[in-house]
Amino acid sequence: MVRRLGGNSKPGREILKTSLHLVDEYHTANEVRQDVVRQERPMITWKPPARDQYKVNVDGVVFKHRKKAGIGVVIRDKNGVVIAALSKSINDPLEAAEVEAKAMKTGVLFTRDVGIREAVFEGDLLIICKALQREGEAFSSTHNVLAVTLEQALGFRSSYFSHVKRQGNVPPHLLAQYVKEVENYVVWLEECPNFLEHACAQDLFVVSHS
């Protein structure tokens, strides 16, 4: 037999009811707190280009254990439709900034070859984007590649470079990772690779609900 000392005891049902009420209050308070956090941290996502332009997102990935790197490029129109995509392998042990610089150059050349002349080129490494915007200095190892990139961009009727955080640059990252499956490069024209469909659809979903 359990003996309780001091105070007035409460029936078991009442204790359970009070406990459940406190749990509900706790969960409600945490839900409100999480909603506030979500409001303070808006989702970063891909944004469509202007009416007559195309958005070219690029990314580079380094595979140190394989001593190689991968480049991903995806071209989309104002409706988010994939016009072309590229996965390209680089068999050199480059640093991250060097791969990102090569990714931008590859994006410009690939877009030119597709026949597009009005484009926004977007990557997620700020130092490279700032250098291409002529607002900063990049690493010396990337100077030549960036110079060629800027020179090639002059062949477009309109072009500029922009920066997006990694959360808004998922499709080209997946394309860069895909080079594990290829030896040289793979191109998709007027079609979206199967492994890219979900990420592109997610971009459109967030844009349509923002």
ABEGO torsion letter per residue (X at the ends): XBBBBEEBBBBAAAAAAAAAAAAAAAAAAAAAAAAAAAAABBBBBBBBBBAABBBBBBBBBBBAAAGBBBBBBBBBBAAGBBABBBBBBBBBBBBAAAAAAAAAAAAAAAAAAAGBABBBBBBABAAAAAAAAGABBBBAAAAAAAAAAAAAAAABABBBBBBBBAAAAAAAAAAAAAAAABABBBBBBGBBBAAAAAAAAAAAAAAAAX
